[in-house]
Amino acid sequence: MYKKSHQKKSPHYRKLCLIPFSVIFFNFKIISFLSKIRLIASIFCIILPGIIGFLAPINWIWFFSFSGFLFGCYDLYYTYIKNKNICFTESFQVQDILEIVKPSYEEQMAGYRSVFIPEKNDCFFISEKANENIIKNSRKIKLIFNRKHKNKIIKKLQGESQNYRDILLCKYYESRRQGRMFFDEKKISLLTTISGTTTSVEIFESSYFLSFITNDLSTLNVEKYNDTLEPTLLQSAAKNFPCHDFDNNPKMKAFKGSLMSNHIGSNTLAITRSGRLIIWRQGRSAQRSTGLLAPTGSGSLDIKDLDYKHLNLESLVIAGMERELLEECHKSGDFINWSLIEKTKLIGFYRWIGKGGLPGFLGVTKLAVDIEDILPNISEVDNPKYIQTDYPADDIESLRNTINFLLKKPRMLSVPLHANLYSLIRVIYKTPQHLNFLFD
């Protein structure tokens, strides 16, 4: 169960501020030393002249201070706040290889294979051996915290920090126009390939913005429009996509070699006390899979999910799954009712290749309440008045039929939901006893 120390209200829908403070703070971490000095000088030129101008009479000192104030405001606005003319487009080169890209050598040895979804031109990697290990031994898999890997990623980004600054600003303002959430949060990322014999995994602290400019941009071309007719290519997906031998025999890079943020996804399917499988549709505020069906609890692991008293994989992932589930099953601003959840079990792991190999864990949850007791957070998911959100799952047979029914409609499914349903149907066929708790 999620740690009681984190009991709080369900988060309100976050409206983006006029000034992108989160983008400025993030950029400060990745820009060069000289750029940091310039940013500090700009802020200094705004604050100090204001103090001097308030205390000093109108004379040459006041005039000098006011000039410095104007310079600081202009430099800060033009460099770190002004929206840049940037366009994001899908890379046809990357789209063409998603059907043929193979797991890394390390992943192939662990039994990973690609599941391609032609209706979405996307795919994910999954391994039966890895999933069996997660089902049986996740509580025994220890966590090792790596404190250096994040600095390696930031060092890689510093050479193009100005481009990333402009890209984040553009995405920020685009999200504000579209009513979508775009803010930075501390995340937990993965460094270890999960195999059938894994006994420990390396994790490290990253952030949502770090994943956006590494994982999300790995399949997008980014162009900047200036006064000239021809746009400037800031980022090439063919160059950034984390695979070896892109043009001939593409193979994904392993987590450590890719230098991607790879924050960990957490997805769980919830079944009510009366035997109904709940599936939401992502609301317009979501950055990923907008308008598609998604797991009942779908998101990623925050650094606050880490319980330092129980450093094992199961406690970490289930904490994130249940937090996401509860946040989406409560009205925005209501106090979270932790008694909604009876039990959660892990059923698998996958890599989302259309997001640069983003890792994610998969689970299934038994709720202690009926569908009538759940009030979805419509700031994150669509209002259930207008779509079907519950499906029959009162026994193993009806659950299997529901999953098969949903898998026949891949256009409607987000990739995390597709992977979750795929893993769940494999558990039903191979180890159905693992799901007995859903029907007790």
C-alpha positions in Angstrom: 0.0 0.0 0.0 1.2 3.5 -0.7 3.0 5.2 2.3 0.5 6.8 4.7 2.9 9.7 5.1 1.9 10.9 1.6 -1.8 11.1 2.3 -3.0 14.3 0.8 -5.7 15.8 -1.4 -6.1 14.6 -5.0 -4.1 17.1 -7.1 -5.9 20.0 -8.7 -5.7 20.5 -12.4 -2.6 22.7 -12.8 -2.9 25.8 -14.8 0.3 27.0 -16.4 1.7 30.4 -15.2 2.3 33.2 -17.6 6.0 33.1 -16.8 7.6 29.6 -17.3 9.4 29.5 -14.0 9.8 25.7 -14.1 11.5 25.9 -17.5 13.9 28.6 -16.3 14.8 26.6 -13.2 15.4 23.4 -15.3 17.5 25.3 -17.9 19.7 26.6 -15.1 20.8 23.0 -14.4 21.9 22.2 -18.0 23.3 25.5 -19.3 27.0 26.3 -19.3 28.8 28.1 -16.5 29.0 31.3 -18.5 25.3 31.2 -19.3 24.6 30.7 -15.6 26.6 33.9 -14.8 24.7 35.7 -17.5 21.3 34.6 -16.1 22.3 35.6 -12.5 23.6 38.9 -13.8 20.2 39.6 -15.5 18.3 38.9 -12.3 20.8 41.0 -10.4 20.3 43.8 -12.8 16.5 43.7 -12.1 16.6 43.4 -8.3 19.5 45.7 -7.3 18.4 48.7 -9.4 15.0 48.4 -7.9 16.4 48.7 -4.4 18.7 51.6 -5.4 16.0 53.4 -7.3 13.7 53.2 -4.2 16.3 54.6 -1.8 18.2 57.1 -4.0 16.9 60.4 -5.2 16.4 61.1 -9.0 20.0 61.7 -10.2 22.6 59.9 -12.3 22.6 56.9 -9.9 18.9 56.5 -10.3 19.2 56.8 -14.1 22.0 54.2 -14.2 19.9 51.9 -12.0 16.8 52.3 -14.1 18.9 51.5 -17.3 20.3 48.4 -15.7 16.7 47.4 -14.7 15.5 47.7 -18.3 18.5 45.8 -19.6 18.0 42.9 -17.1 14.3 42.7 -17.9 14.9 42.7 -21.7 17.7 40.1 -21.5 15.7 37.8 -19.2 12.5 38.1 -21.3 14.2 37.6 -24.7 16.5 34.8 -23.6 14.4 32.8 -21.1 10.8 33.7 -21.5 10.0 34.8 -25.1 8.4 32.0 -27.1 10.4 30.9 -30.1 9.0 29.8 -33.5 9.6 26.1 -33.2 7.7 23.2 -34.9 7.6 19.5 -33.8 7.1 16.9 -36.6 7.1 13.1 -36.6 10.2 11.7 -38.1 9.4 9.5 -41.1 12.8 7.8 -40.8 12.1 6.7 -37.2 8.5 5.7 -38.1 9.9 3.4 -40.8 12.2 1.5 -38.4 9.7 0.9 -35.6 8.4 -2.2 -37.3 11.9 -3.7 -37.8 13.9 -2.4 -34.8 15.2 -5.2 -32.6 16.0 -5.4 -28.9 19.6 -4.9 -27.8 21.8 -8.0 -27.6 21.5 -7.9 -23.8 17.7 -7.8 -24.2 17.6 -10.6 -26.7 19.5 -12.8 -24.3 16.8 -12.0 -21.7 14.1 -13.2 -24.1 12.7 -9.8 -25.2 10.8 -9.5 -28.5 9.0 -6.7 -30.3 5.2 -6.5 -30.3 4.3 -4.2 -33.2 1.0 -2.4 -33.4 0.4 -1.7 -37.1 -2.7 0.5 -36.5 -0.5 2.9 -34.5 2.8 2.3 -36.1 4.3 1.8 -32.7 5.7 -1.1 -30.7 6.9 -2.3 -27.3 9.4 -4.9 -26.1 8.4 -7.5 -23.7 9.9 -10.7 -22.2 8.1 -13.7 -20.8 11.2 -14.6 -18.7 11.4 -11.1 -17.2 7.7 -11.1 -16.5 7.9 -14.4 -14.7 10.8 -13.1 -12.6 8.8 -10.0 -11.7 5.7 -12.0 -10.7 7.7 -14.5 -8.5 10.6 -12.4 -7.1 9.9 -8.7 -7.3 9.9 -8.4 -3.5 13.4 -9.9 -3.5 14.8 -7.6 -6.2 16.9 -5.0 -4.5 17.3 -1.3 -5.5 20.7 0.3 -6.1 20.6 4.1 -6.3 23.1 5.5 -8.8 24.0 9.2 -8.0 26.2 9.8 -11.1 24.2 8.9 -14.2 22.0 12.0 -14.2 25.1 14.1 -14.4 26.3 12.2 -17.5 23.0 13.0 -19.2 23.2 16.6 -18.3 26.8 16.8 -19.5 25.7 15.4 -22.8 22.9 18.0 -23.1 25.1 21.1 -22.2 26.5 21.4 -25.7 23.0 22.2 -27.1 21.5 23.8 -24.0 20.3 26.9 -25.9 18.3 24.7 -28.3 16.8 22.7 -25.4 15.9 26.0 -23.7 14.0 27.2 -26.8 12.3 23.8 -27.3 11.1 23.7 -23.7 9.8 27.2 -23.9 7.9 26.4 -27.1 6.4 23.2 -25.6 5.4 25.2 -22.5 3.5 27.8 -24.4 2.0 25.2 -26.8 0.7 23.2 -23.8 -0.8 26.4 -22.2 -2.7 27.1 -25.4 -4.0 23.5 -25.6 -4.9 23.3 -21.9 -2.4 20.5 -21.3 -0.2 20.0 -18.2 3.5 20.6 -18.7 5.6 21.1 -15.6 8.8 19.5 -14.2 8.7 16.8 -11.4 11.4 14.7 -9.9 11.2 11.1 -11.3 12.8 7.7 -10.8 14.6 6.2 -13.9 15.9 2.8 -14.7 19.4 1.7 -15.6 19.1 -2.1 -15.6 17.6 -4.5 -18.2 15.1 -6.7 -16.3 15.8 -10.4 -17.1 14.7 -13.8 -15.8 17.6 -13.8 -13.3 17.7 -10.2 -12.2 18.2 -9.9 -8.4 18.9 -6.1 -8.2 18.2 -3.0 -10.4 20.0 0.3 -10.7 17.8 3.4 -10.5 18.6 7.1 -10.5 16.8 10.4 -10.0 15.8 12.3 -13.1 12.9 14.6 -14.0 10.0 14.9 -16.4 11.7 17.7 -18.5 14.8 15.5 -18.8 12.7 12.7 -20.2 10.9 15.0 -22.6 14.1 16.3 -24.2 15.6 12.8 -24.4 12.9 10.2 -24.7 10.0 12.2 -26.2 12.2 14.1 -28.7 13.9 10.9 -29.9 11.1 10.3 -32.5 10.5 14.0 -33.4 12.3 16.4 -35.7 12.5 19.9 -34.3 12.7 22.9 -36.6 13.0 26.6 -35.8 11.6 29.2 -38.1 13.5 32.5 -38.5 13.1 35.4 -40.9 14.4 33.2 -43.7 12.1 30.9 -45.7 14.1 27.8 -44.8 13.7 26.5 -41.2 16.7 25.5 -39.1 16.8 21.9 -38.0 17.5 22.0 -34.2 17.0 18.2 -33.5 17.1 15.3 -35.8 15.2 12.1 -34.6 17.4 10.0 -36.9 20.4 11.2 -34.9 18.9 11.1 -31.4 16.9 7.8 -31.6 18.7 5.4 -29.2 19.6 2.5 -31.5 22.7 1.1 -33.2 23.0 0.8 -37.0 20.0 3.0 -37.7 20.1 2.6 -41.5 20.7 -1.1 -41.9 19.9 -3.4 -38.9 18.6 -1.2 -36.1 18.9 -2.5 -32.5 17.9 -0.6 -29.5 20.6 0.5 -27.1 20.5 -0.9 -23.5 19.4 1.5 -20.8 22.9 2.5 -19.6 24.3 3.0 -23.1 21.5 5.2 -24.4 22.0 8.2 -22.1 18.2 8.7 -22.1 16.3 9.8 -19.0 14.1 6.7 -19.1 11.8 7.5 -16.2 9.8 4.5 -15.1 6.2 4.2 -16.0 3.6 2.6 -13.7 0.4 1.2 -15.0 -2.3 -0.9 -13.3 -5.7 -2.2 -14.2 -8.3 -2.0 -11.4 -11.2 -4.5 -10.9 -14.0 -3.5 -8.5 -15.5 -5.6 -5.7 -18.4 -6.5 -7.9 -16.2 -7.7 -10.8 -15.9 -4.7 -13.2 -12.7 -3.8 -15.0 -12.3 0.0 -15.1 -10.6 1.7 -18.0 -10.4 5.5 -18.4 -9.9 7.6 -21.5 -7.1 10.1 -21.3 -8.2 13.7 -21.0 -7.1 16.6 -23.1 -4.7 17.7 -20.3 -2.5 14.7 -20.8 0.7 15.0 -22.8 0.7 11.4 -24.0 -2.1 9.2 -25.4 -4.7 12.0 -25.4 -8.1 10.7 -26.3 -7.1 7.0 -26.0 -8.1 4.4 -23.5 -5.6 4.0 -20.7 -5.0 1.8 -17.6 -7.0 2.7 -14.5 -3.9 4.0 -12.9 -1.4 5.3 -15.5 1.6 7.5 -14.9 5.2 7.3 -13.7 7.2 6.9 -10.5 7.9 10.0 -8.5 10.9 10.3 -6.3 8.5 10.5 -3.3 7.4 6.9 -4.1 10.8 5.7 -2.9 10.6 4.1 0.6 14.1 4.0 2.0 13.0 1.5 4.7 12.0 -1.1 2.1 14.4 -0.8 -0.8 12.9 -3.5 -3.1 11.4 -3.3 -6.5 7.9 -4.4 -5.5 7.4 -1.8 -2.8 8.6 1.0 -5.1 6.5 0.1 -8.1 3.3 -0.7 -6.3 3.6 2.6 -4.4 3.7 4.5 -7.7 0.9 2.4 -9.2 -1.5 2.9 -6.3 -0.7 6.6 -6.0 -1.5 7.1 -9.7 -4.6 5.0 -9.4 -6.0 6.9 -6.4 -5.2 10.3 -8.0 -7.3 9.4 -11.0 -10.1 7.9 -9.0 -10.9 10.9 -6.9 -12.4 14.3 -7.8 -9.8 17.0 -8.0 -9.2 18.5 -4.6 -11.0 15.8 -2.6 -9.1 13.9 0.2 -7.9 10.6 -1.1 -9.6 7.6 0.4 -6.8 5.0 0.8 -9.3 2.2 1.7 -10.4 2.1 -1.9 -7.5 -0.4 -2.7 -7.5 -3.9 -1.4 -4.4 -5.3 -3.1 -2.1 -4.8 -6.1 0.2 -7.3 -7.8 2.8 -6.9 -10.5 2.3 -8.8 -13.7 5.0 -7.5 -16.1 7.4 -5.0 -17.6 7.8 -3.5 -21.1 9.7 -0.8 -23.1 7.8 1.7 -25.1 9.9 2.0 -28.3 7.9 4.9 -29.7 9.1 6.9 -26.7 12.8 6.1 -27.1 12.5 2.8 -25.1 10.8 4.3 -22.1 10.5 1.5 -19.4 7.2 0.7 -17.6 5.9 -1.8 -15.1 2.5 -3.4 -15.3 0.1 -4.5 -12.6 -3.4 -5.4 -11.6 -5.4 -4.1 -8.6 -8.3 -5.4 -6.6 -10.5 -2.5 -5.3 -12.5 -2.8 -2.1 -15.4 -0.8 -3.5 -17.9 -0.8 -6.4 -17.9 1.3 -9.5 -20.5 3.6 -8.0 -18.1 4.6 -5.2 -15.4 5.9 -7.6 -15.5 9.5 -8.7 -12.9 10.0 -11.5 -10.6 13.1 -11.5 -11.9 14.7 -14.8 -9.0 17.0 -14.9 -6.9 13.9 -15.8 -9.4 11.6 -17.5 -12.5 12.1 -19.6 -16.0 12.3 -18.0 -17.4 8.7 -17.8 -20.9 10.0 -18.6 -20.0 10.1 -22.3 -17.9 6.9 -22.7 -17.9 3.3 -21.4 -15.5 2.9 -18.5 -16.3 -0.5 -17.0 -16.2 -4.0 -18.5 -17.2 -7.4 -17.1 -14.5 -9.2 -15.1 -16.4 -11.2 -12.4 -14.4 -14.3 -13.1 -11.3 -15.4 -15.0 -13.3 -16.4 -18.1 -15.1 -13.1 -18.4 -11.9 -11.2 -17.8 -10.2 -13.1 -20.6 -13.1 -12.4 -22.9 -13.0 -8.6 -22.1 -9.3 -8.5 -22.7 -9.6 -10.2 -26.1 -12.5 -7.8 -27.0 -10.3 -4.8 -26.2 -7.2 -6.1 -28.0 -9.3 -6.3 -31.2 -9.6 -2.5 -31.1 -5.9 -1.4 -31.0 -6.6 2.1 -32.5 -8.5 3.0 -29.3 -5.8 1.8 -26.9 -2.8 3.6 -25.6 0.4 1.7 -25.8 0.6 1.3 -22.0 -2.9 -0.2 -22.0 -2.1 -2.5 -24.9 1.0 -3.7 -23.0 -1.0 -4.1 -19.8 -3.7 -6.1 -21.4 -1.1 -8.2 -23.4 0.7 -9.1 -20.1 -2.5 -9.8 -18.3 -3.8 -12.2 -20.9 -0.4 -14.1 -20.8 -0.8 -14.4 -17.0 -4.3 -15.8 -17.5 -3.0 -18.5 -19.8 0.2 -19.4 -18.0 -0.3 -18.7 -14.2 -4.0 -18.0 -13.6 -3.5 -18.7 -9.8 -1.6 -15.5 -9.6 -4.9 -13.7 -10.2 -7.1 -15.6 -7.7 -7.1 -12.6 -5.3 -9.2 -10.6 -7.9 -12.1 -13.0 -7.5 -12.0 -14.0 -3.8 
